[in-house]
């Protein structure tokens, strides 16, 4: 064992090189106005976000230009890096799960899961991809079929549909969830098995020892907070756009920037109520509502839509996804540069930015699971759900286009794609209203979960910090999303995600090394 004497204190390792965690964390924490904040992580993170928000509001035109330039430069320069890193995360996860390391239990041999499978899946799914699938579930299959990647001729309808659906699933499948799994597994293992604080820095302990409690660790956690906040802001922006589009579609309310800003304010206010209610009463209940409503919406489209076509599409989409996965996940020699940079590279950066958020959230709810169970459920189950969702909603829209000649989805703006698809189904108004409500609940769940994660990091890994701190981060995330939308729209949010995602991808790669070393040490103790 590196840095341990192999003894146990509960489920945590002890020894001369494992610091007194309460002392190490406590010496950096200060109490102000009944807050328990980790200095300097809390102060520096909050100050950077506030300065960015103020600067964006004061100079919106310059901010929009700057963010646009940043996005172009980042995607053109580092597209290869995001692809290579994402592919590595998938291989790393499967390698760990299939190895003897997979039998290690998070929390120790006798640890029992805190949540059942259904509640566990509901929470990780709602936090991970809820808003995104509602926004892109119709848009991406249609867009990538009409403009297919890999140099496929759009006139070859059958191949274009296969590649287009596979490209849509690519961005919501194994690669996305492997990124989440790396962060989540590292956090869960070092917290539950080593007794370390639930922060990203803990994953570096096997590599650099006590240095994780110094400036290096502070920097890692600050980058994690910024990545979480801006990744969340992108999702809030997409959610606000789609809700505004739905309200305009249903009630004629103009979908202006002001309307989207007001929507973010209203949703953040609702999220604050969930924050106060706590994890079990807030996020857990909202996640159940999400899953039930999403399941009913899916069932409605399956029954009211072209049922046989949808079922055939689901079966074919899974096979096609596996078949085209090597080509779509490869960046070398690609001629479809627009797809590689504007879609895939942005997605990999977005998922990396979301990794602290989703990773820490699923870590907190995964106590008692084995490593193999964790990876299987975090990678495979959500990927299957994504395939079924894309094939149902996107497959319905594609059938409307190719069989019925309906171009409503193809000609619509992105935020209205779902509602245009629903136009040809029964009870359009009622189902569209339910969809708007579902998007809103997903919105609230993401805001609540994100504030929980940022609060945990900025409190030094403490999971019982005052509720006022979670409320603070919930409000700050909403303000950042509003400011950046007003100062350049979604392009600004996406550019910031790319900028923060780049250094954090390096952090995740290093965490893989630390996690592998820690798991090997744990297995040696068990054996």
N, C-alpha and C positions, 0 to 999 in steps of 0.2 A: 504494500500500500504506500502510495506517495503521500508523505506528510501525515500519516496516521499510525497509531500503534495497533490498529485492528480491533479496538474495543468498541463497545456500544453503550449509548445512553438513550434508551428508547429506540427510535428509528434513526437517530442521527449518529454520525461518526464522531469520535472524539480523538484527541491526541495533541501533541505539542504544536503542530502546524495549523490546527483548526482554531481560529481565534475565538475569544469570548464574544459571540455575536451580539449579545445584548449590549456589551460595552462598546464594540466597534461601531454599531449603528447608533447607539444612544448618544455617543459623544458628538455626533454631527446633527442631532435633532434639537430643535429649539421650540419652545411653546410661546405662541403669540396669539392673544385673543382667543384662547381655548383651542388653538390649532396645534397640531403636532407635526411640524414640517421638517424635512430632511434638508439641511443646509450643506452644500449650496445647490443641490439638484432642484429643489422646489423654486428657490429664488431665481436662479439663472434661467430655468425653463420658462417660468412665468414672465420674466422680464423680456426674454427674446420674443416670445409670442406677442406680448403687448406692444413692443416696439414695431414689430412687423405689421400688426393691425393698424396702429396709428400712422405709420409711414404709407401704407396702402391707401388709407382713407384720405390722407393729405395730398398724395400724388398719384391718383388713380391711373392717369394716362401713362405716366412714366412706368408705373408698376406693371401695367398690362404689357407694355413693350418689353420690359426687362424679363418678365416671366415667359413671354413667348420665345425670346431668344434663348433663354435657359433651357426650355423644353427641346428646341431644335438641336442645340449643341449636345445635350446629354444623350438624347436618343441616337444621334448620328455617331457619337464617339464611343459610347459604352453599350450599344445594343448587344454586342458579342458577350460582354461580361454578364449582363442580366440573363441571357440565354444559357450560358455555361453554368452559372451559379444555380439557376432553377433546375436544370437537368441533374446537377450534382445532388441537390436536396432530395429529389425523387429516388435516385439510386441509393443514397445514404439511408433513407428511411426504410426502404425495402431490405437493404442489407442488414440493418440492425434488427428488424422484425423477424427475419428468417434465421438469424444467428442465435446461439444460446443466450445472448443478451436479452432476447425478447421475453424470457421468462421472469425477469426481475419485476417485482411488484412495487409500485409507487407507494411509499409509506412503510415498507417493510413486509415481511412474509405474512404477517397476521392482519394486515390492513384490510378493512372492509370498505367497499365503495359507499360513498356518501349519497349518491343519486342512482336511481334505476336507469336502465338503458334508455327508456323513452324520454325521461326528463333530461338526461345527459345529452342525447342527440338533439332534442328540441332547443336546448340552450346554445350548444356549439353551432348549430345550423343557423339559428336566428342571428347570433352575433357575427357569424362568418360571412354569409353571402345573401342574407335576406333581401335588402334593398337592391343589390346588384342584379339578382335573378329577375326581380320584378321589372327592372328597367331594361335589362339586356336580353331577357328570355325570348322575346319576339324579335327585337331589333337585330341581334347578331346573326342568327341563322339566315334571315332574309338578306341582310347586307352582304355577308360572306358568300352566299350562293349566287347573288347577282354580280358580285365582283370577287370571284374565288381566288384564293392564294395558290401558291405552288405552280403558277403559270397555266392553270387549267383554263380551257376555252369556255366562256359562259354559254356558248351555243351547245356545248355537250351537257345537256340538262342533267342527265343522270349522274355523271361524275361531279358536276358542279354542286349538285345538292349534297352528295356524299362528302365532298371536301368542305363545303360551306358549313354543314352541320358539325363536322369534326373540328373545324377551326373555332366554332363557337364554344363547343364543349372543352376544347383545349384550355381556354382561359379560365374555366371554372372547375377544372377537374384535378387530376393528380398533382400538377405543378403547384397550383394555388395551395392545396391542402398540405403538401409536403413542406412548404415554407412555414405554414402555421405549425405543423407538427414538430419541426426542429425547435422552434422557439418554445412551444408549449411543453415538450418533453424535457428540455433542458431546465426550464423553470420548475416543473413539477418534481423532477428527480432531485435537484439540489436543495429544494425546499423541504420535501417530504422525507427524503432519504438521508440528507446530510444536515438537516436542521438549519439551513441558511436562509437569509431573507428572500422573499419572493420578488427579486429584481434581476435584471439582465446580467448585472455584474457577477452574480454568483456563478454563472456558467463558465467564468474564466478562472475560477479558483484553482482547478487542476493544472492550469497553464502558468499562472503568475503568482499564485499563493496570496499572501496578505496584501499585495499591491492592489487587489481589487477594492480595498477599502479607502484607497487614496484617490488622487486626481484622475487616474485612468478609469477607475470605476465610476467616478462622478460623470466623466465624459460619456461613457457608455450609456448610463441611465438618462442623461440629458438628451442624447441623440434618440434614445428609445421614446422618451416623452414627446419630442418634436415629431418623430415618425408617426406615433399614435395619433397625435392631435391633427396633423395634416392629412393622414390617411383617412381619419374619421371625417374631416371636413369635406373631403372629396365625396364620400358617401352621402353626407348630409346635403351636399350640393345636388347630387343626382336625385336624391329623394325629393328635395324641394322643387326641382324642375318637373319631376313627374307628377307630384301632387298638384302643382300649379297648372300643369297641362290638363290634368283630370278635372280640376275645378272649372277651367275654361271650357272644356269639352262638355261638362254636365250643366253648368250654370252660366256660362258666358263671362265669367270673371277674367279680366285681362291677365295674362301670365307674364307680368312685367318683373323687372328686377326687384321693385318694391314689394310686389306680392310675394316673391320667393323669400325676401328678407323677413317679412312678417310671418310667413309660414315657419321659418326656422325659429323665430322668437316663440311662437305658440307651441311648437313641438318641444323646444327646450324647456318651456314652462311645465309641460306635462312630464317630461323626463325627470325634472326636479322632484316631482311627487313620487316617481318610481325610485329615485335615488334615496329619498327619505325612508321609503318603505323597506329598503334593504334588498339583499340578493334573493332570499327565498320568497319574500312576498312581492318584490318588484319584478326583477328580471325573470325569475322562474315562471311566474304567472303570465307575464307578457309573452314569454317564449311559447308557452302552451297555447295561448290565443293565436299567436303567429302560425304555429304548426297546424292547428285545427282549421283556421281560415284558409291557409295556403292549400291544405289538403282538399277542402271543399271546393276551392276555386279550380284546382287541377281536375277534380272529379267532374265538375260541371263542364269544363272544356272537353274532357274526354268523351262524355256522354252526348253533349250538344253538338260537338264538332264532328269531323269525319272519323268516327271511332276506329274503324278497321285500318284506315290510313295511319292514324296515330299509333296504334299498336304495332303495325309493321315498321313504322319509322323508329319507334323505341328500340325494337330488336336490331334493326339495321344500323342505327346510330351507334350503338355500343360496339358493334363489330368494326364499323368504319373508323371509329375513334382510335381503336387499338391499331388498325392497319395504317392509318395516316399519321399516327403519333410520332414515329421517328422522323418523318420528313418535316412536319410542322414544328417540332421542337429543335430542329437543326437550323443554324444561322449561316452556315458556310455555303457560298455559291448561290444564295437566294437572289432571284431577280425581282421578287415581289417586295421591294424595299418599303413601300408605303405600309403594307400589312405588318411587316417585321417591326417597324419603328413606331408607327402610330397606334397599333393595336397591341401586339405581343409584348414589346419592350415596356410600354406604359403599364400593361397589366402586371408584369413581373415586378416592376418598381412599386406598383400600388399594393400588391400582396406583401412585398417585403416591408413596406411602410405599415401595413396592418398587422404584421407578425407580432410585435409586442402586445398589441391590443387583443387579438384573437388568441395568441399563444398564452398570454397570462390568464385570460378568462377561462380557456379550456383547462389550463393547469389547475386553477382553483377548484374546478368541479370534477377533476379526474383522480382524486385520491382513492387509492385502493385498486386501481386498474393495473394490469401487467403492461409492460412496455409493448409487447406484441398486440395486446388487446387495444391499447391506446392508438398505436399506429394504424391498425386495421380499421378501427372505427373512425378515426379522424381522416384517413385517406380514402378508403374504399366506399364507405357508406355515403358520405356527401357527394362523391363523384358519381355514384349511381343515381342519387337523387337529382343531380345536375343533368345527367343524360336524360332521365325521364322528363324533367321539366322542360328542357330545351326541345326535345323531340315532340312534346305535346303542344306547347305554345308556338314554337317556331315551325313545327311540322304543320300545324293548322294554318298558319299564315302562308306558308309555302304552297299548301294545297289550294288555298283561296287564290293565290297568284297564278299558278300553273294550270289548275283545273277550271277555275271560274273566271279567270281574267281580271280579278279584283286587284287593283294597284294601290289601295288605300294605305297599306303598311309601307310599301316601297316608296311612296310619294310623301309620306308624313315626316314631320320632324321627329327626332329620336324619342322625346318624352311622350309622344302620342301613339307610339307604335302598338303598345298593348291595347289601348282603347280602340284603335282602328281595327285591330283583329277582332275584338269583341263585337264590333258593329254588325257582323253577319250572323251572330249567334242570338238565340232567344234572350229576352229580358236584358237587353243591352244596358239600359239605364241602371237597373238594380245591380247587376254584376259589376258594372264600372264603378258604382258608388262603393260597393264592398271592396273592390280593388284599391280605391283611394284610401279607404279606412285601413286596409291591410298594410299598405305602404307606410301609412302614418305610424302604425304600431311597430313595424320594423324599424322605422326612423327612431322612435322613442327607445326601443331596445338597444340599438347601436349607441345612442347618446349616453344612456345609462351605463352600459357595459364599458364604453370608452372612458367615462369619467371614473369608474371604479378602478380601471387599470392605471390611469395616470395618477390617481390618488395613491394607489399602492406603491408605485415607483417613487413618487416624490415624498412619501412618508417613510422611506428607507426599507420598504418591503413589509411594513406592518399591515395586517389585514383587518385591524380594528381601529383605524384612524377615525377621528371625528367626522361625522357626516357633513359638516360644513365644508370640509376640504373637497369631498366629492362634488358637492354643489358648486364650488368655485370652478373646478375643472369642467364641469358640465356647461356652466355659463361661458367660460372662456372658449370652449370649442365652438359653441354657437356663435359667439362674437367673431371668432376667426373666420368661420365659414361665411358669415354675412359680409364681413369686410372684404374678403378675397373675391367673393362673387360680384360685389359692387366695383371692385378694382380690377377688372379684367375677366370676370365670369369664370366658367369652368376651366378655361385655359390656364388661369392663374393657379387654381387649385391643383390641376394636373402637373404643372411645372414644378410646384413645390414638392409634390409627392415624389417626382423623379429625383429632385435634388436631395431630399432627405433619404430616399430609398437607396441611393448609391452607396454612401458610407455604411448604412445599416446592413446592406448585403454583405459587406466585408465582415461586420460584426457577427452575422449569422454563420458565415463560413468558419470563423474562429470558434464559435460556440459548438460547432459540430465536433471539432477536435477535442474541446474540453469535455463534451458530453460522452464521446466515445471512451476517453480515458477514465472518466468517472464511472461509467457503466462496467468497464473491465475490472476496475478495482472492486466494485460492488459484487460482481460475479465471483471474484476470487474469494471474498469473505464468505459468501453463501456456500461455496463449494468446499 
